[in-house]
């Protein structure tokens, strides 16, 4: 009897956990590919140096990204 009550709860929890993981992966992919440009301020905050001659962020977490 106890199994009949517990099993649906376990299945529901596993299903919700699976949806949460795929949603998190989708959100991560969307944030990484969402903007093609960074601002000079974002470049500096990420630890880089904005090179306005080449319109690129050099160094830091936005290294090589175009500056808008």
C-alpha positions as CSV (number, residue, x, y, z in Angstrom):
1,X,0.0,0.0,0.0
2,X,2.7,2.4,0.9
3,X,4.4,1.9,-2.5
4,X,1.2,2.9,-4.3
5,X,1.2,6.3,-2.5
6,X,4.9,6.9,-2.8
7,X,5.5,5.9,-6.4
8,X,3.3,8.7,-8.0
9,X,5.1,11.3,-5.9
10,X,8.5,10.0,-7.0
11,X,7.5,10.1,-10.6
12,X,6.0,13.6,-10.4
13,X,9.2,14.8,-8.6
14,X,11.4,13.3,-11.3
15,X,9.3,14.8,-14.0
16,X,9.5,18.3,-12.5
17,X,13.2,17.9,-11.9
18,X,13.7,17.0,-15.6
19,X,11.8,20.0,-16.7
20,X,13.8,22.2,-14.4
21,X,17.1,21.0,-15.8
22,X,16.1,21.4,-19.4
23,X,14.7,24.9,-18.7
24,X,17.9,25.9,-17.0
25,X,20.0,24.7,-19.9
26,X,17.7,26.6,-22.3
27,X,18.0,29.8,-20.3
28,X,21.8,29.4,-20.2
29,X,22.0,29.0,-23.9
30,X,19.8,31.9,-24.5
31,X,21.8,34.3,-22.4
32,X,25.1,33.3,-24.0
33,X,23.9,33.8,-27.5
34,X,21.4,36.6,-26.9
35,X,23.6,39.7,-27.6
36,X,26.2,40.0,-30.3
37,X,27.7,43.2,-28.8
38,X,28.9,44.4,-25.4
39,X,29.2,48.0,-24.3
40,X,32.5,49.4,-23.2
41,X,31.2,49.4,-19.7
42,X,30.3,45.7,-19.8
43,X,33.7,45.0,-21.2
44,X,35.4,46.8,-18.3
45,X,33.2,45.2,-15.7
46,X,34.1,41.8,-17.2
47,X,37.8,42.5,-16.6
48,X,38.6,43.4,-20.2
49,X,39.8,46.5,-22.0
50,X,37.7,48.0,-24.7
51,X,39.7,48.6,-27.9
52,X,37.7,51.2,-29.8
53,X,40.0,51.2,-32.8
54,X,39.1,47.5,-33.5
55,X,35.7,47.7,-31.8
56,X,36.6,44.6,-29.7
57,X,36.8,43.8,-26.1
58,X,40.3,42.5,-25.3
59,X,40.7,40.2,-22.3
60,X,38.3,39.3,-19.5
61,X,35.1,37.3,-19.9
62,X,34.0,39.2,-23.1
63,X,37.3,38.7,-24.9
64,X,37.0,39.0,-28.6
65,X,33.3,40.2,-28.5
66,X,32.4,43.2,-30.6
67,X,31.8,46.5,-28.9
68,X,28.6,48.5,-29.8
